[in-house]
Amino acid sequence: MLIPFPQGWTHYLVGGLTIGLGVSVLFALTGLIGGMSSVYSSTWSFVVQRPFFQQPRLVNSRAWRLAYAAGLIVGAFVWWLMFGHGERVAVSVPAWQLAIGGVLVGYGARLSRGCTSGHGICGLASLKLPSLLAVLTFMATAFIAANVMARLGGS
């Protein structure tokens, strides 16, 4: 039998509420929208001189966007220290594959003008119709893929 949340659901709820609160505070205090796919493009503006990456909106925002991304990493580390019970979290995927996957996901997110969480958290909160369509597409695809994998015996 497939157990949907083998380690409980509380940390997912708290994590989602924390992310929502963080994005809300960022917007309320600064008027900035905290999408991560923009962090990807603004970071590339350091090394790629193509006109897209040198747009003022990317070049002028890269400092706060890098601090924002660093805060997510530090926040995850603090969460692990407080609630991880000292257990090491590991994956069996080599680091080079994770790095390549990260670059490809970042590229795909920029190509689609936002990542799943950006559309879901920031876009829906801003009542953007393209974000609603994107989230519905992401969710439908995820439901179909999960059901196909479950029926094929995948985990």
C-alpha positions in Angstrom: 0.0 0.0 0.0 1.3 3.5 -0.9 1.5 5.8 2.1 1.3 9.5 0.9 3.2 11.1 3.8 5.3 8.4 5.5 7.0 11.0 7.7 3.9 13.0 8.5 2.5 16.1 6.9 3.2 18.7 9.6 6.6 19.8 8.3 5.1 20.3 4.8 2.4 22.5 6.2 4.8 24.6 8.4 7.3 24.9 5.5 4.6 26.1 3.1 3.3 28.6 5.6 6.8 29.8 6.3 7.6 30.3 2.6 4.2 32.1 2.1 5.0 34.4 5.1 8.5 35.1 3.8 7.3 36.1 0.4 4.5 38.2 1.9 6.9 40.0 4.2 9.3 40.7 1.3 6.5 42.1 -0.8 4.9 44.1 2.1 8.2 45.7 3.2 9.8 46.3 -0.2 7.3 45.7 -3.0 9.6 43.1 -4.5 8.4 39.8 -5.8 10.6 36.9 -4.6 10.6 34.5 -7.6 13.6 32.2 -7.8 13.8 31.9 -11.6 14.7 35.6 -11.6 17.6 34.8 -9.3 18.8 32.4 -11.9 18.8 35.0 -14.7 20.2 37.8 -12.5 23.0 35.5 -11.4 23.9 34.7 -15.0 24.1 38.5 -15.6 27.5 38.4 -13.8 29.1 36.2 -16.5 26.9 36.3 -19.6 27.1 39.5 -21.6 24.1 38.8 -23.9 21.5 41.6 -23.9 18.8 39.5 -22.1 21.1 39.0 -19.1 22.2 42.6 -19.1 18.7 44.1 -18.7 18.7 46.7 -15.9 16.0 44.8 -14.0 18.3 41.8 -13.7 21.6 43.7 -13.2 20.2 46.1 -10.7 18.4 43.4 -8.7 21.1 40.7 -8.5 22.5 41.7 -5.1 19.2 41.3 -3.2 18.3 38.3 -5.2 21.5 36.5 -4.3 20.9 37.5 -0.6 17.4 36.1 -1.0 18.7 32.8 -2.4 21.3 32.6 0.3 18.6 33.1 2.9 16.7 30.1 1.5 19.8 27.9 1.8 20.6 29.2 5.3 16.9 28.8 6.3 17.0 25.1 5.1 20.1 24.5 7.1 18.6 26.1 10.2 15.5 24.0 9.8 17.6 20.9 9.5 19.5 21.8 12.7 16.3 22.4 14.6 14.1 19.6 13.3 16.4 17.2 11.5 17.3 15.3 14.6 21.0 15.3 13.5 20.2 12.9 10.7 22.2 13.3 7.6 20.1 13.8 4.5 21.7 12.2 1.4 20.8 11.3 -2.1 22.4 8.7 -4.3 22.7 11.1 -7.3 26.3 12.3 -8.0 26.9 16.0 -7.4 27.8 16.7 -11.0 24.3 15.4 -12.1 22.7 17.5 -9.5 24.5 20.6 -10.8 23.6 19.9 -14.4 20.0 19.2 -13.3 19.9 22.5 -11.5 21.1 24.4 -14.5 18.6 22.7 -16.7 15.7 23.3 -14.3 16.8 27.0 -14.0 16.8 27.3 -17.8 13.4 25.7 -18.1 12.0 27.9 -15.4 13.3 31.0 -17.2 12.0 29.7 -20.5 8.5 29.3 -19.0 8.8 32.7 -17.3 8.7 31.2 -13.8 9.1 28.1 -11.8 6.4 26.0 -10.2 6.7 27.6 -6.8 7.0 31.1 -8.2 3.8 30.8 -10.2 2.1 29.0 -7.3 3.2 31.3 -4.5 3.9 34.7 -6.1 1.8 34.5 -9.3 -1.4 33.3 -7.7 -1.0 35.8 -4.8 -0.8 38.5 -7.4 -3.9 37.1 -9.2 -2.0 36.6 -12.5 -4.0 34.5 -15.0 -0.9 33.1 -16.7 0.2 31.8 -13.2 -3.1 30.2 -12.7 -2.9 28.4 -16.1 0.7 27.4 -15.3 -0.2 26.0 -11.9 -3.1 24.0 -13.3 -0.8 22.6 -16.0 1.9 21.7 -13.5 -0.6 20.0 -11.2 -2.4 18.1 -14.0 1.0 16.9 -15.3 2.1 15.8 -11.8 -1.2 14.0 -11.1 -0.9 12.1 -14.4 2.8 11.3 -14.0 2.3 10.1 -10.4 -0.6 7.8 -11.4 1.2 6.4 -14.4 4.3 5.7 -12.3 2.2 4.1 -9.5 0.5 1.8 -12.0 3.8 0.9 -13.6 5.1 -0.1 -10.2 7.5 2.9 -9.8 8.0 4.5 -6.5 
